[in-house]
Amino acid sequence: MNHFVGVYGHGIDIANESLQLSRVFPAPSDEVWEHSLPQRFYLRAGGPQTSLWFSQWEGVRVLFKAEIYNRAELAQESGIESYAPEDWFAALYRKNGLDLLRRLRGKFCGIVLDESRDHCYLLTDQFSIMQLYYSIRGSKCYFSSSLQALSSLEGLSFSIDPEAVFQYVQSQVIPAPLTMYKEVRKLKPGHFMELSRSAAKESCYWDLVYRPGTGRRESECAKELLDRLDVAVTRTLKYDDLPVGAFLSGGLDSSTVAGFLSRKKYPSKVFSIGFAENGYDEMEFATASAQHFGNEHYCYYVTPSDVAETAPRVAEASAEPFGNSSVIPTYLCSRLAGQHGVTVLLAGDGGDELFGGNSRYTLESVYQLYLGLPKLLRRGVVEPLVCLMPEENTFCSKAKKFITRASWSPLERYHAYSLFDEEFRGECFSPGFDKATRELPFFENWNRYYLGADAADHINRVLYADMKIVISDNDIRKVLLGSSMANIDVRFPLLDVDLVEFSLRLPPEMKVDRWKLRPFYRKAMQGFLSDKTLKKGKAGFGLPFSRWIKKYKNLRGLVYDVLLDPRTTERGYFSKGFFEKLIRKHEQDDTPYYGDNIWVYFMLEMWHRKHYDSLIPSET
């Protein structure tokens, strides 16, 4: 793995810091290297210098872990003649400062040490595909591209952050800037941290700004969409000559990526995952898409044994607790690609959040239609009639819930289908943990993004928050975690900044039009995607975990043994008897609701056993 770890400060003891950081990577070799500046800076890095590079130019030192897809154009623009191929960044920084970050296309994290200003900058890309972690200890700041590397430093204590646990339980992930440790934070997408002698300040250099245009014909927008998709995929392919394939679920986005890949590399290899479970298997759609583009199609069917075998490995590979069970099919799909000679996979993540493809985006339109009825009709006729309907009738029960939620705010309605609510919170947490987190509001990060979005309408505000939480904190992490376990590199062409900024200029009704999801995208892709793909609903690599722990003894035994182990409750997060109640509810319920919750708690405890428990002795 390519990672770096370092420290910046004033008056630091380089000899002592180098000794401490040297334990993260072995003794210097061709793939372990170090850089220092007396009393201020020490850096140690490990891994091949293909995606990890150092450059120096006129008092500027740069260390990047990166894949910059437009580096050739930027290097030419720099106009420098240097033996070091990456000195272009330091040279352009000298000319343009950190405005240069807005022009980078790809994924990156790193540091810039500006000796003339006596400043150090920590950086991450626009979507935090490559994350940067930091820990400020007095006058020193430790930083790393790896949370495991940072938390392994001797002499530094690390403790669990209750807010991180709270956020994880309700969101299945730990959103930036939080990490599982109180003492460590991670940079938010599109941000940099400025370290100086007197302060540490985080700033935003790029963000999603929604400026819907008017007056353009839909046909013009459709042509631009196709052109930008072509450029986005081409950029990822021109970066190097490694063998490339693509994930293929059969949905709009993975099919789009597979289609443009087939234009560049024919025949191209695509990889799909299936399940022998009704309602989960999407293989027919993936097969139809692969045949449409003439791809070489490779498939794998996930089994319960795969889940039981892989789950502990996922926990061990996770820098933080991660509760999205789709990471397991992602790993198995990546492993399949590696078995067929592919080392790079293209992923379609981001399309739904850019162009309006999640079913919950239409819910608010339905509520707005209802709220648009005359108040006298709603309050005097509809609602009294619904209240008289019997509760046991499914339709009537849903109608009553709908009317209740119609009185809520759009934010409250959006979270109504979450795994976590106030009632569940009271059952879940122990008295001590509930007291420690009682003041924390539900979905604080998502709501903060929604309210702070530079957008005038509800749909774009929702899309903005989802780009931050669903994409940067969840889906990207899922894909990178699963693929890294199989030693596969992943690139995200639909997160190409120029393509993203194009989507920000589309009117919201072209993304969600009452009952229709992605109306513009579907129309624009007619003639390129197959009709079967265009008519397909959203699914993805969802795992039938909730069903399988009911049906398969070995998987159920693995999960229940962990949750019912006294050690799990003794951590102090959850109330006594909570997991027994959760399991009983799951066994009596036919929906995936309780099973999904079980997975989230199981992976939290597995992470503690694989990571945090080994840190405890160093704190005592």
Buried (B, 14 or more C-beta within 10 A) or exposed (E): EBBBBBBBBBEBEBEEBBEBBBEBBEEEEEBBBBBBBEEBBBBBBBBEEEBBBBBBBEEBBBBBBBBBBBBEEBBEBBEBEBEEEBBBBBBBBBEEEBEBBEBBBBBBBBBBBBBEEEBBBBBBBBBBBBBBBBBBBEEBBBBBBBBBBBBBBEEBEBEBBBBBBBBBBBBBBBBBBBBBBBBBBBBBBBBBBBBBEEEBEBEEBBBBEBEBEEEEEEEEBBEBBBEBBBBBBBBBBEBBEEEBBBBBBBBBBBBBBBBBBBEBBEEBBBBBBBBEBEEBBBBEBBBBBBEBBEBBBBBBBBBBEBBBBBBBBBBEBBBBBBBBBBBBBBBBBBBBBBEEEBBBBBBBBBBBBBBBBBEBBBBBBBBEEEEEEEEEEBEEEBBEEBEEEEEEEEEBEEBBEBBEBBEEEBBEBBBEEEBBEEEBBEEBBBEEBBEBBEEEEBBBBBBBBBEEBEBEBBBBBBBBBBBBBBBBBBBBBBBBBBBBBBEBBBBBBBBBBEBBBBBBBBBBBBBBBEEBBBBBBBBBBEEBBBEBBBEBEBBBBBBBBBBBBBEBEEBBEBBBEBBEEEEBBEBBBBBEEBBEEBBEBBEEEEEBBBBBBBBBBBBBBBBBBBBBEEBEEBEE
